[in-house]
């Protein structure tokens, strides 16, 4: 089974203009069949947490989950990993505002449509609406981040703002927090609570 981080690094180097050799070599001896294109590392954390919670080993199933460093990179990654490149089946998760990038990128790569799943705003918004603010504040407290959260709430800019919006701001205010909570919020979901785009993506793999 291929080391997925090694494969992701090789694909990232290829996408940045490097050699395709390492990615092709790793893919050739790994049995990869599907590439899941995600905007960033917080989405990767959420997808991997849900898969682990359901007892699935995506790498062993021939599925590589690739954070692209932004939705505008989807055309480049689709071309490298899809029919014009490694010939993998393509799918992914995107925000409603990024739907056009995904549609054009996957169409140019000759991928099957629709092929990807769309969050109403973004995945953090889906998780916040599903869990509710009270449950997320419990997670924040259990992680030792309550003081930082309360400090943000006291800032004048957040007075009177919907708590959901302030939570989204909180997740993005410290490097690495959005990634860490990508895992934590998925792990906090109860039975039947998984947001539809995330649930449908995993079911399609």
C-alpha positions in Angstrom: 0.0 0.0 0.0 1.3 3.4 -0.9 2.3 6.0 1.7 -0.4 8.6 1.1 1.6 11.5 2.4 4.5 10.5 0.1 2.0 10.3 -2.8 0.5 13.7 -1.9 3.9 15.3 -1.7 4.8 13.8 -5.1 1.6 15.1 -6.7 2.1 18.5 -5.1 5.6 18.7 -6.6 4.3 17.6 -9.9 1.5 20.2 -9.8 4.1 22.9 -9.0 6.1 22.0 -12.2 8.3 19.2 -11.0 8.7 15.7 -12.4 5.8 13.4 -12.8 8.0 10.3 -12.2 7.6 9.9 -8.4 3.8 10.3 -8.5 3.5 7.9 -11.4 5.8 5.3 -9.7 3.9 5.5 -6.4 0.5 5.3 -8.2 1.7 2.4 -10.4 2.5 0.1 -7.4 -0.3 1.2 -5.1 -3.5 0.1 -6.8 -5.0 3.6 -6.6 -8.3 3.9 -8.4 -9.9 7.2 -7.1 -8.7 10.7 -6.3 -10.7 12.9 -3.9 -10.0 16.5 -4.6 -10.3 18.8 -1.6 -9.6 22.5 -1.1 -7.3 22.2 1.9 -6.1 20.4 5.0 -9.1 21.0 7.2 -11.3 19.2 4.6 -8.8 16.4 4.5 -8.9 16.1 8.3 -12.7 15.9 8.2 -12.9 13.3 5.5 -10.2 11.1 7.1 -11.9 11.4 10.5 -15.3 10.3 9.1 -13.7 7.4 7.3 -11.8 6.3 10.4 -15.0 6.6 12.5 -16.7 4.2 10.1 -13.8 1.7 10.1 -12.7 2.5 6.6 -9.1 2.6 5.4 -9.3 4.7 2.3 -5.7 4.1 1.2 -6.2 0.3 1.4 -9.3 0.8 -0.7 -7.3 2.6 -3.4 -8.6 6.0 -2.6 -6.2 9.0 -2.3 -7.5 12.2 -0.7 -5.7 15.2 -2.0 -5.7 18.7 -0.5 -5.0 21.1 -3.4 -4.2 24.3 -1.6 -7.3 26.1 -3.0 -10.2 25.4 -5.2 -8.7 27.3 -8.2 -6.1 24.6 -8.5 -8.8 21.9 -9.3 -8.2 22.1 -13.1 -4.5 21.5 -12.6 -5.0 18.6 -10.2 -7.8 17.1 -12.3 -5.6 17.0 -15.3 -2.7 15.3 -13.5 -4.8 12.7 -11.6 -7.7 12.2 -14.0 -8.0 10.7 -17.5 -5.3 12.9 -19.1 -2.8 12.0 -16.4 -2.8 9.0 -14.0 -6.3 7.9 -15.2 -7.9 7.9 -11.7 -11.6 8.4 -11.1 -12.1 11.9 -9.8 -14.5 13.1 -7.1 -14.3 15.8 -4.4 -16.0 18.2 -2.1 -16.3 21.9 -2.7 -18.1 25.1 -1.5 -21.1 26.4 -3.4 -19.0 29.4 -4.4 -16.4 27.1 -6.0 -18.8 25.0 -8.0 -17.8 26.7 -11.2 -14.1 25.9 -10.7 -14.9 22.3 -10.1 -17.3 21.9 -13.0 -14.8 23.5 -15.5 -11.8 21.7 -14.1 -13.3 18.3 -14.1 -15.0 18.8 -17.5 -11.6 19.7 -19.1 -10.1 16.6 -17.5 -12.8 14.4 -19.1 -14.1 13.3 -15.6 -17.6 11.9 -15.1 -20.2 14.4 -14.0 -21.4 15.5 -11.6 -18.7 13.6 -9.7 -18.4 16.0 -6.7 -20.4 17.1 -3.7 -21.2 20.7 -2.8 -21.4 22.4 0.7 -23.9 25.2 1.0 -21.2 27.6 2.2 -18.2 25.5 3.3 -17.6 22.4 5.3 -17.1 24.3 8.5 -20.5 25.9 8.0 -22.1 22.5 7.4 -20.6 21.1 10.6 -21.5 24.2 12.7 -25.2 24.1 11.5 -25.4 20.4 12.1 -23.8 20.3 15.6 -25.2 23.6 16.9 -23.3 26.2 18.7 -23.8 24.7 22.2 -22.2 21.4 21.2 -19.3 23.1 19.5 -18.7 25.2 22.6 -18.5 22.0 24.6 -15.8 20.7 22.2 -14.0 24.0 22.5 -14.1 23.7 26.3 -12.9 20.1 26.3 -9.9 21.2 24.1 -8.8 23.9 26.5 -9.7 26.7 24.1 -12.5 28.3 26.1 -10.5 31.3 27.2 -9.5 32.1 23.6 -13.1 31.7 22.5 -14.4 34.0 25.3 -11.7 36.6 24.4 -13.0 36.6 20.8 -16.6 37.0 21.9 -15.7 40.1 24.0 -14.2 41.9 21.0 -16.5 44.8 19.9 -16.5 43.6 16.2 -18.3 40.4 17.3 -21.0 42.0 19.5 -24.4 41.3 18.0 -23.1 39.0 15.3 -24.6 35.5 14.9 -22.7 33.0 17.0 -22.3 30.8 14.0 -20.4 33.5 12.2 -18.2 34.1 15.2 -17.5 30.4 15.5 -16.3 30.3 11.9 -14.0 33.2 12.6 -12.7 31.5 15.7 -11.7 28.4 13.7 -9.6 30.5 11.4 -7.9 32.8 13.9 -5.0 30.5 14.8 -2.7 28.5 12.5 -3.6 24.8 12.6 -6.9 25.3 14.5 -9.1 24.8 11.5 -7.4 21.6 10.7 -7.5 20.3 14.3 -11.2 21.1 14.5 -11.9 19.5 11.2 -11.2 16.2 13.0 -12.8 17.2 16.3 -16.1 18.4 14.9 -16.6 15.3 12.8 -15.8 13.1 15.8 -18.4 15.0 17.8 -21.2 14.2 15.3 -23.9 11.8 16.6 -25.6 9.0 14.6 -27.4 10.4 11.6 -25.8 13.9 12.0 -23.2 13.8 9.2 -23.8 16.7 6.8 -25.1 15.4 3.5 -22.2 16.5 1.2 -19.7 14.7 3.5 -21.9 11.7 4.0 -22.6 11.4 0.3 -18.9 11.8 -0.6 -17.8 8.9 1.6 -20.7 6.7 0.4 -19.6 7.2 -3.2 -16.0 6.0 -2.5 
